[in-house]
Amino acid sequence: MPRSRSWALEKAAWSTRPHLFRRPIASATAPWRPAAVLDEWVQKEARPISLRQLTFFGRTLTENRLLSSANYVRMELPTRLAHRLRDMQTLPFVVVTNPHMSHVYDLYYKAFETLRRIREIKSVEDNEQYCKVVSETLQEHLTVIPRLAMGVLECQDLMRPEEMDKFMNTLLRSRISRRVIAEQHLALTETFNSPWHFPNAKSQVGANSEFVGEVFLRCNAREVVEACWNQASTLAKEAYGWSCILPDITIEGHLDATFPYILSHLQYVIGELLRNSIQAVVEGRSALNDSPPPIEVLICEAPQHVIIRISDQGGGIPNEVMPELWSFSKGPRSQTHLRNLSQVPKMAATMQELKPPNCSSDNSSTSNRDKKRSYDGSLGSLTSRPPNLRLGMGLPMSRVYAEYWAGLLEMHSLEGYGVDAFLQISKLGNKNEQLSTRASMDAV
């Protein structure tokens, strides 16, 4: 088979960084395909979308709007996959031939080949067939995050940490983007097919539903914090014993602040932050029968943002750990995280991974809505992660989610005292998803 451009990229990337390799690659082979088609798709630019645009199609959901949504997703998914495939092709050859990385590459290429061949969607029947393909692809890709994480940890000596972290952030942000637009379209399709849908209605957002697809129009910060606290507390009880005294929580500030958001994204970030605070407070006490200091949550609403500060008195983060706090590829417990990740075959990186088994959501409208799904979406039951199984990905993944909709996540630690975590969220829903394409990356 003639050498493709992708193979040339592999050889070039390898030859420019030979000092990074610690073992020979004599017989290693990777399943590279001819790159002509991939080159064509890489030349296409992804079209970012905002939460406000995501809700546009579902506000008055007609057949034409449903088909427009389908064809947008039909073009965007293979385009965004093509950019990430090219990213992987420019990694050092020995990294891509790692079994975990190779597994992800094969999944991405299979999805790219399948999705790029789908023709224009012209009817509701075409859309039904397309949704089946998309749903199956989402299921297949639930292994991506744990396999990526294990590959990164196994290859941490083969690339500079900052390059590996940049690669992971780009790949994960793109993964979020694909799942967002895919799950949004699947949700809109289910809405369109539901018995209570009326195509000529002025609005599909009734009194009993504040969702448009996956977008929660009136996300209340206080309610989300309370729901995440209940779930994180249950996890902590399972981890430390039901007799363990947990800290209380106080929530102050603008308690009525609402904004449009994808609920599972916010739940994941806040759930991880609260879980970390509870662990720090419980494990930092000198005596388990002492009354632990409370965890304080302050909600601040500004004209364009909502800021959530979570403060604990759990002893803070050691200064030597702070530089590696946001890294996927380095840290003092990397080998422990690698062993733990091997116990998590699937991961959607949503609040479901922070829920104890058989835990029902406090939001009845959300849980009832999820029961109607024919696909595993952001709040589906996707994994059985033990409560005390630490993966070392919570904070890095949380920052990826926070920054995806042009938000921020910062940690300020006072060693010996505690931590303040600041989560800033755009409350207007008009910020585009933050994507990285080959053109923007090559321009740096």
C-alpha positions as CSV (number, residue, x, y, z in Angstrom):
1,M,0.0,0.0,0.0
2,P,1.5,3.4,-0.9
3,R,2.6,5.6,1.9
4,S,-0.1,8.1,2.8
5,R,0.3,11.6,4.0
6,S,-0.7,10.5,7.5
7,W,2.2,8.0,7.5
8,A,4.5,10.8,6.4
9,L,3.3,12.9,9.3
10,E,4.0,10.0,11.7
11,K,7.5,9.7,10.5
12,A,8.2,13.4,10.6
13,A,6.8,13.7,14.1
14,W,8.9,10.8,15.3
15,S,12.1,12.0,13.6
16,T,11.9,15.5,15.2
17,R,11.7,14.1,18.8
18,P,13.8,10.9,19.0
19,H,15.0,11.8,22.5
20,L,11.5,11.2,23.8
21,F,11.6,7.5,23.1
22,R,12.7,5.0,25.7
23,R,12.1,1.7,23.9
24,P,12.4,0.5,20.2
25,I,9.4,0.4,17.9
26,A,10.8,-2.2,15.5
27,S,7.7,-4.3,14.7
28,A,5.0,-1.9,15.8
29,T,2.4,-1.3,13.2
30,A,-0.6,1.0,13.3
31,P,-3.7,0.8,11.3
32,W,-3.1,3.9,9.2
33,R,-5.5,4.4,6.2
34,P,-5.0,6.4,3.0
35,A,-5.4,10.0,4.1
36,A,-7.0,11.6,1.0
37,V,-10.5,11.5,2.4
38,L,-9.3,12.6,5.8
39,D,-7.4,15.5,4.3
40,E,-10.6,16.7,2.7
41,W,-12.5,16.7,6.0
42,V,-9.7,18.3,7.9
43,Q,-9.9,21.3,5.6
44,K,-13.4,21.9,6.8
45,E,-13.8,24.1,9.8
46,A,-16.1,23.1,12.6
47,R,-19.0,25.4,13.2
48,P,-19.3,26.2,16.9
49,I,-22.7,26.6,18.4
50,S,-24.1,28.3,21.6
51,L,-26.6,27.2,24.1
52,R,-29.0,29.7,22.7
53,Q,-28.6,28.2,19.2
54,L,-29.1,24.7,20.6
55,T,-32.5,25.8,22.0
56,F,-33.5,27.5,18.8
57,F,-34.4,24.3,16.9
58,G,-36.5,23.0,19.9
59,R,-38.4,26.1,20.7
60,T,-40.9,25.5,17.9
61,L,-39.9,22.0,16.6
62,T,-41.2,21.5,13.1
63,E,-40.1,18.8,10.7
64,N,-38.0,21.2,8.7
65,R,-36.1,22.3,11.9
66,L,-35.6,18.7,12.9
67,L,-34.1,17.9,9.5
68,S,-31.9,21.0,9.7
69,S,-30.7,19.9,13.0
70,A,-30.0,16.4,11.6
71,N,-28.0,17.7,8.7
72,Y,-26.0,20.1,10.9
73,V,-25.0,17.2,13.1
74,R,-24.4,15.0,10.0
75,M,-21.7,17.4,8.8
76,E,-20.2,18.4,12.2
77,L,-19.6,14.9,13.7
78,P,-17.2,13.7,10.9
79,T,-15.6,17.1,10.7
80,R,-14.8,17.2,14.4
81,L,-13.6,13.6,14.3
82,A,-11.3,14.3,11.4
83,H,-9.5,17.0,13.3
84,R,-8.9,14.8,16.3
85,L,-7.7,11.9,14.1
86,R,-5.1,14.3,12.6
87,D,-4.1,15.3,16.1
88,M,-3.4,11.6,16.9
89,Q,-1.5,11.1,13.7
90,T,0.9,13.8,14.6
91,L,1.8,12.3,18.0
92,P,5.0,10.3,18.3
93,F,4.6,6.9,16.7
94,V,5.3,5.0,19.8
95,V,2.6,6.8,21.7
96,V,-0.1,6.1,19.1
97,T,0.8,2.4,19.1
98,N,0.1,2.2,22.8
99,P,-2.8,-0.3,23.0
100,H,-5.1,2.2,24.7
101,M,-4.3,5.0,22.3
102,S,-4.6,2.6,19.4
103,H,-8.0,1.5,20.7
104,V,-9.3,5.1,20.7
105,Y,-7.8,5.8,17.3
106,D,-9.6,2.8,15.8
107,L,-12.9,3.8,17.4
108,Y,-12.6,7.3,16.0
109,Y,-11.7,6.2,12.6
110,K,-14.5,3.7,12.5
111,A,-16.9,6.4,13.5
112,F,-15.5,8.8,11.0
113,E,-15.8,6.3,8.1
114,T,-19.4,5.5,9.1
115,L,-20.6,9.0,9.7
116,R,-19.0,10.7,6.7
117,R,-20.8,8.3,4.3
118,I,-24.3,9.2,5.5
119,R,-26.2,11.1,2.8
120,E,-28.3,14.2,3.2
121,I,-31.2,13.6,5.5
122,K,-34.4,14.5,3.7
123,S,-37.2,12.8,5.6
124,V,-38.2,11.8,9.1
125,E,-37.5,8.2,8.2
126,D,-34.0,9.1,7.1
127,N,-33.6,10.9,10.5
128,E,-34.7,7.8,12.4
129,Q,-32.1,5.7,10.7
130,Y,-29.5,8.4,11.3
131,C,-30.3,8.6,15.0
132,K,-29.8,4.8,15.4
133,V,-26.3,5.1,14.0
134,V,-25.5,8.1,16.2
135,S,-26.9,6.3,19.3
136,E,-24.8,3.2,18.6
137,T,-21.7,5.3,18.2
138,L,-22.2,7.1,21.5
139,Q,-22.5,3.7,23.2
140,E,-19.3,2.4,21.6
141,H,-17.4,5.5,22.6
142,L,-18.1,5.2,26.4
143,T,-14.7,3.4,26.7
144,V,-12.8,6.4,25.3
145,I,-12.1,8.4,28.5
146,P,-10.7,5.6,30.7
147,R,-8.7,4.2,27.7
148,L,-7.3,7.7,26.9
149,A,-6.4,8.2,30.6
150,M,-4.6,4.9,30.8
151,G,-2.8,5.6,27.6
152,V,-1.6,9.0,28.8
153,L,-0.3,7.6,32.1
154,E,1.5,4.7,30.3
155,C,3.1,7.2,27.9
156,Q,4.0,9.9,30.4
157,D,7.7,9.3,29.8
158,L,7.4,9.5,26.0
159,M,6.2,13.0,25.6
160,R,6.6,16.3,27.5
161,P,3.8,16.6,30.1
162,E,2.7,20.0,28.8
163,E,2.3,18.5,25.2
164,M,0.4,15.5,26.6
165,D,-2.0,17.7,28.6
166,K,-2.6,19.9,25.7
167,F,-3.5,16.9,23.6
168,M,-5.8,15.5,26.3
169,N,-7.6,18.8,26.8
170,T,-8.2,19.2,23.1
171,L,-9.4,15.6,22.6
172,L,-11.7,15.8,25.6
173,R,-13.2,19.2,24.7
174,S,-13.9,17.8,21.2
175,R,-15.5,14.7,22.7
176,I,-17.8,16.9,24.8
177,S,-18.7,18.9,21.7
178,R,-19.7,15.9,19.7
179,R,-21.8,14.4,22.5
180,V,-23.5,17.7,23.1
181,I,-24.7,18.1,19.5
182,A,-25.4,14.4,19.1
183,E,-27.4,14.1,22.3
184,Q,-29.2,17.3,21.7
185,H,-30.4,16.0,18.3
186,L,-31.4,12.7,19.8
187,A,-33.4,14.5,22.5
188,L,-35.1,16.7,19.9
189,T,-36.0,13.7,17.8
190,E,-37.6,12.0,20.8
191,T,-39.5,15.2,21.5
192,F,-40.7,15.3,17.9
193,N,-41.9,11.7,18.1
194,S,-43.5,12.0,21.5
195,P,-47.4,11.8,21.7
196,W,-47.7,15.2,23.2
197,H,-45.8,17.0,20.5
198,F,-47.8,19.4,18.3
199,P,-45.8,20.7,15.3
200,N,-47.9,23.9,15.0
201,A,-47.5,24.8,18.7
202,K,-45.8,28.1,19.3
203,S,-43.5,26.6,22.0
204,Q,-42.5,23.1,23.0
205,V,-41.5,24.3,26.4
206,G,-44.5,23.8,28.6
207,A,-45.2,24.4,32.2
208,N,-44.0,20.8,33.1
209,S,-40.8,20.9,31.1
210,E,-38.0,23.4,31.3
211,F,-35.8,21.4,28.9
212,V,-35.2,22.0,25.2
213,G,-33.5,18.8,24.3
214,E,-30.6,18.6,26.6
215,V,-30.5,22.3,27.6
216,F,-32.1,23.2,30.9
217,L,-33.5,26.7,30.5
218,R,-33.8,27.7,34.1
219,C,-30.9,26.0,35.8
220,N,-31.0,27.1,39.5
221,A,-27.5,27.2,41.1
222,R,-28.8,26.6,44.6
223,E,-30.9,23.5,43.6
224,V,-28.0,22.0,41.7
225,V,-25.6,22.5,44.7
226,E,-28.1,20.9,47.0
227,A,-28.7,17.9,44.8
228,C,-25.0,17.4,44.3
229,W,-24.4,17.7,48.0
230,N,-26.9,15.0,48.8
231,Q,-25.3,12.6,46.3
232,A,-21.7,13.4,47.4
233,S,-22.7,13.0,51.1
234,T,-24.1,9.5,50.3
235,L,-20.9,8.6,48.5
236,A,-18.8,9.8,51.5
237,K,-20.9,7.7,53.9
238,E,-20.4,4.6,51.8
239,A,-16.6,5.3,51.6
240,Y,-16.0,6.2,55.3
241,G,-18.8,4.4,57.0
242,W,-22.3,5.5,57.9
243,S,-21.2,6.4,61.5
244,C,-18.7,9.0,60.1
245,I,-19.7,12.6,60.9
246,L,-19.7,14.7,57.7
247,P,-19.4,18.5,57.5
248,D,-22.5,20.5,57.1
249,I,-23.0,22.8,54.1
250,T,-24.1,26.5,54.1
251,I,-25.4,28.1,50.9
252,E,-25.6,31.9,50.7
253,G,-25.8,34.7,48.2
254,H,-28.1,35.0,45.2
255,L,-30.1,31.9,45.8
256,D,-32.6,32.5,43.0
257,A,-29.9,32.9,40.3
258,T,-30.9,30.9,37.1
259,F,-29.3,30.5,33.7
260,P,-29.6,28.1,30.7
261,Y,-27.1,25.3,30.8
262,I,-26.6,21.6,30.2
263,L,-27.5,20.2,33.6
264,S,-25.1,17.2,33.5
265,H,-22.1,19.4,32.9
266,L,-22.8,21.6,35.9
267,Q,-23.6,18.6,38.1
268,Y,-20.4,16.9,37.2
269,V,-18.2,20.0,38.0
270,I,-20.0,20.9,41.3
271,G,-20.2,17.2,42.3
272,E,-16.5,16.8,41.9
273,L,-15.7,20.0,43.8
274,L,-18.0,19.0,46.7
275,R,-16.7,15.5,46.8
276,N,-13.1,16.8,47.0
277,S,-14.1,19.2,49.8
278,I,-15.8,16.5,51.9
279,Q,-12.9,14.1,51.5
280,A,-10.4,16.8,52.5
281,V,-12.4,17.8,55.6
282,V,-13.1,14.2,56.7
283,E,-9.5,13.0,56.1
284,G,-7.9,16.2,57.6
285,R,-9.5,15.9,61.0
286,S,-7.3,14.7,63.9
287,A,-10.1,12.9,65.6
288,L,-13.1,11.4,63.7
289,N,-15.5,12.3,66.5
290,D,-14.7,16.0,66.2
291,S,-17.3,18.3,64.7
292,P,-16.0,19.1,61.3
293,P,-16.0,22.7,60.0
294,P,-18.8,23.4,57.5
295,I,-18.3,23.7,53.7
296,E,-19.5,27.1,52.6
297,V,-21.0,27.8,49.2
298,L,-21.5,31.4,48.0
299,I,-23.5,32.1,44.8
300,C,-22.9,35.5,43.1
301,E,-25.0,36.7,40.2
302,A,-23.5,39.4,37.9
303,P,-25.0,40.8,34.7
304,Q,-23.3,38.3,32.5
305,H,-22.0,35.6,34.9
306,V,-22.9,33.5,37.8
307,I,-20.0,32.7,40.1
308,I,-20.1,29.8,42.6
309,R,-17.5,29.7,45.3
310,I,-17.0,26.5,47.3
311,S,-14.8,26.9,50.5
312,D,-13.6,24.3,52.8
313,Q,-11.3,24.0,55.8
314,G,-9.7,20.7,54.8
315,G,-6.1,21.7,55.2
316,G,-5.5,23.0,51.7
317,I,-3.5,21.5,48.8
318,P,0.2,20.8,49.4
319,N,2.4,23.3,47.5
320,E,4.3,20.6,45.7
321,V,1.0,19.2,44.3
322,M,-0.4,22.6,43.1
323,P,1.7,22.7,39.8
324,E,0.3,19.2,38.8
325,L,-3.3,19.9,39.9
326,W,-4.7,20.2,36.4
327,S,-2.5,17.6,34.7
328,F,-3.7,14.4,33.2
329,S,-0.3,12.9,32.7
330,K,1.7,13.5,35.9
331,G,1.3,13.5,39.6
332,P,2.6,11.6,42.7
333,R,-0.3,9.0,42.5
334,S,-0.2,8.3,38.8
335,Q,0.4,4.5,39.2
336,T,-2.5,4.2,41.7
337,H,-4.7,6.1,39.2
338,L,-3.6,3.8,36.4
339,R,-4.6,0.7,38.5
340,N,-8.0,2.3,39.4
341,L,-8.8,3.3,35.9
342,S,-8.5,-0.4,34.8
343,Q,-11.5,-1.0,37.0
344,V,-13.6,1.5,35.1
345,P,-14.3,0.0,31.6
346,K,-16.8,2.8,30.7
347,M,-17.0,6.4,31.6
348,A,-19.2,9.3,30.3
349,A,-17.7,11.8,32.7
350,T,-21.0,13.0,34.0
351,M,-22.7,13.2,37.4
352,Q,-23.7,9.6,37.1
353,E,-20.1,8.6,37.9
354,L,-20.5,10.5,41.2
355,K,-23.8,8.9,42.2
356,P,-24.0,5.9,44.5
357,P,-25.6,2.8,43.1
358,N,-29.4,2.9,43.0
359,C,-29.4,6.6,43.9
360,S,-32.3,8.4,42.4
361,S,-32.1,12.1,41.4
362,D,-33.6,14.7,43.7
363,N,-35.0,16.4,40.6
364,S,-38.1,14.4,39.8
365,S,-38.7,16.2,36.5
366,T,-35.2,15.3,35.4
367,S,-35.4,11.7,36.5
368,N,-38.8,11.2,34.9
369,R,-37.5,12.7,31.7
370,D,-34.5,10.4,31.7
371,K,-36.7,7.3,32.0
372,K,-38.2,8.1,28.6
373,R,-34.9,8.1,26.7
374,S,-34.1,5.4,24.3
375,Y,-30.3,6.2,24.5
376,D,-27.8,6.6,27.3
377,G,-27.4,10.3,27.6
378,S,-25.6,12.5,30.0
379,L,-27.6,11.3,33.0
380,G,-27.9,7.7,32.0
381,S,-26.6,4.8,34.1
382,L,-23.2,4.3,32.5
383,T,-20.8,2.9,35.1
384,S,-20.6,1.5,38.6
385,R,-17.7,3.5,40.0
386,P,-17.0,2.7,43.7
387,P,-17.2,5.8,45.8
388,N,-13.6,5.6,47.1
389,L,-12.0,4.8,43.7
390,R,-9.9,7.8,42.9
391,L,-9.0,8.3,39.2
392,G,-7.0,11.6,39.3
393,M,-9.2,13.1,36.6
394,G,-11.9,14.9,38.5
395,L,-10.3,18.4,38.5
396,P,-8.8,18.3,35.0
397,M,-12.1,17.1,33.6
398,S,-14.1,19.6,35.5
399,R,-12.0,22.5,34.1
400,V,-12.5,21.1,30.6
401,Y,-16.3,21.2,31.2
402,A,-16.2,24.6,32.8
403,E,-14.2,26.2,29.9
404,Y,-16.3,24.5,27.2
405,W,-19.0,27.1,27.5
406,A,-16.5,29.9,28.0
407,G,-16.5,29.6,31.8
408,L,-13.7,29.4,34.3
409,L,-12.6,27.1,37.1
410,E,-9.9,28.2,39.5
411,M,-8.6,26.8,42.8
412,H,-7.0,28.9,45.5
413,S,-5.3,27.0,48.3
414,L,-4.0,28.1,51.7
415,E,-1.8,25.2,52.8
416,G,-2.6,24.2,56.3
417,Y,-6.1,25.8,56.2
418,G,-8.3,25.1,53.2
419,V,-9.3,25.7,49.6
420,D,-11.5,28.1,47.7
421,A,-12.8,26.9,44.4
422,F,-14.3,29.4,42.0
423,L,-16.6,28.3,39.2
424,Q,-17.7,31.1,36.7
425,I,-20.6,30.4,34.3
426,S,-21.9,32.5,31.5
427,K,-25.5,33.0,32.3
428,L,-26.8,34.4,29.0
429,G,-26.2,31.2,27.0
430,N,-24.8,33.3,24.1
431,K,-21.2,32.0,24.3
432,N,-20.1,29.6,21.6
433,E,-18.6,26.3,22.6
434,Q,-14.8,26.5,22.8
435,L,-13.3,24.3,20.1
436,S,-9.8,23.6,18.8
437,T,-9.4,22.9,15.1
438,R,-6.2,22.0,13.2
439,A,-6.2,25.5,11.6
440,S,-6.3,27.3,15.0
441,M,-3.7,24.9,16.5
442,D,-1.3,25.2,13.6
443,A,-1.5,29.0,13.7
444,V,-0.1,29.1,17.2
